[in-house]
């Protein structure tokens, strides 16, 4: 496990944990299906827009307008776990280009770290271990979890069973799953927004 990132003692209040390979595959499937359905080319997903949509779906709020210029900017840590070196269906694509970078928007600052799956651990174990490290941190108040729900959802649910009730945890999947002690949201909505697919285009 990448100790420099995942075993750090300081976490932000908001954390987004992503199986990047899985999300990239889902984005590809949506592009193929919706290009056929609506009859136009669909560009790569906007990474920043997608993360902001995930944050909103995870319950984050836009900061209130403050007259205090010294008020700290709301920060969100993004952890992208990956085996591939790029997310082909996102822009930017190369994970090396976003690792250690940040962007700012209406929801505050997003700090991105890309963590490769190393030979000593499986992608599945790395995801569950990372999720539990994050959820066990006293600094973290809100967690947004995007796993490969098709394959490890039961392990995610079990791994969150004893999570602190005071933490605001949201698990994203492509369809409603058997519940646990966390909120659920549909992953496809945020991806469709990031791909520029408009609701009126699919209302037939």
N, C-alpha and C positions, 0 to 999 in steps of 0.2 A: 504494500500500500504506500502511496505517496505521502510520507510523513510530513513533508513540508507544508502541505495544504490541509490534509484531513485530520491530522493530530494536533493542529494548532490549538492554542488555549483561548484565543480571542475570536469570537464569531460575531457577525452583525446580527441585529435583531431579526432580520428577514433573510431567509436562505431558500434558493431554488436548486433542487438536486435533479439532474437530468441524465437519463440514459440516452446519450446523443445519437448512437447508432440506431436505436429504436425509433426515436423521433424523426430522424432523417428518412427512415424507411416509410413511416406513416405519411410524411410529407410527399414522398414520391408517389405513393398509392393515391393520395388525394389529387395530385396533379394529373395523373393518368386518367383517373375516373372523371374528374370535373372537366378536363379538356374535351373529353368525348361527349359529356353531357351538355356543356354550354357552348361548345363549338368555337373556342378561341384558345390561344396560347396562354398558359399561366406561368408567370415568371417565378424565379426562386423566392422562397419565403424570406421576408425581412427579419433578420435575427433579433434586432432591437425591438421591433414592433411585437414580435412573438413573445419575448420575455416580458414586455410591459403588459400584454394581454394575460399572460399566466399570472403575473403579480396581481392584476385586478380580479381575475377569477379566484385567486387565493385570498381575497378579502382585503388587499391593501387599498388605502385611500389616498387620494391626492392631498398633498400637504395643504394645510390652511394658510391663507395669505397672512404673513406676519410682518409687523412693523419692526421686529427685532432682527437686524441684519446678521447678528451673531448666532442666530438659531441654527443648530447643526442640520445639514442636509440629510434627508432620509436615505439610507444606504441598503442595498440588497446584494448579497453574495450569490453568485451563480456558479455552481459546480457542474461541469460537463464531463461525465465519465465516458470514455471512448476506447474502441479498438482501432477503428479506421482513423486516418489522419485528417479527414475532412468530412463535412456534411454537404454532400453534393447538391442537395436541394434547398440550401440556404445561402444567403448572401450577408456577410462574407462566408466563404466555404471552408477555407483552410483553418483548422483549429490553432495552428501555430500563430496565425495572424490575430487571433482574439485572446489567446492565453495571456493573462496578466494585464489585459486592457480593461478599460471602463468606458461607459457612455452615460450621459446625463439626459434626462427627459423630465416630463411633468411629474413623474413619480419619484424623482430623485436620481441617485447615482447607482448604477449597476456595475459591480466588480466581477469580472469573469476569470475563472480558473479552469483549465482543462487538465483532467487527470487521466492518464492512460492506464489501461488494464495491464498490469505487469504479469510476467510468467508465473509468479508464485501464487496467484490468486485467480479465480474465475471472475468473469464479469458479474455474474449473479451474486457471488459472495461479496465482491467489492461494493456493489450497490447497497446491499443490506447492511454491511458493516458501516458504510459511509452514512447511511440514513440514521443508524442508531447513534453514531458519534455526534451527528448534528442535533438529533432530538434530545440527547442527554446533556447537551451544553446548557448551562444556566444562562448564557448570554442570549440564546436564541428564543424568540417569542413566536415567530411565524415560519412555518416550513411548507414549501410546495414541492411535492414529490411526483416526478414523472418517470415511472418505471416501465419496463417491458411487461405490461400488465397481462399480456397473453400468456406469459410463461412464469412469472414470479409473483403474481398478485397475492397468492395465499401466503407466501413468505413475507411480503410487505405487510399484510394485515397482521400476521403473527408478530412481526418485528415491532409493530406499533402498539401492540396490545397493552403494554405497560408504560406507554409514553405519558408524560406529565399532562394531566387534564387541563392545566392552564395554558398549554401550548396550542396555538391555532394551526392545525395540520390539515392540509388539503392534498388528496391523492387524485391524480388525473389518469383517466383511461378513456378508451374510445367508446365504451358502452358502460352503462351502470353495472356495478359489481356488488357482490354480497358485502354488506357494510361492516364497518368496524367503528372504533372510537375516533373518527375523523370525518371531515367533510369530503365529498366527492364532486368532481367536476368533469365534464366531457372535454377531452383533449382536442377533439376536432374543431371546436369553435375558435380557439385561439389560433390554430394553424390556418384555418380558412381566412381569418382576418389578416394574418401575416402574408398569405398568398394573394391577397387582393380579390378574393371571391366574395361578391356581394350577395346579400340575401335575396334581392329581387331577381338575380340571375338564375336562381335554382327553384323559384316558385313557379311551377308549371301546373 
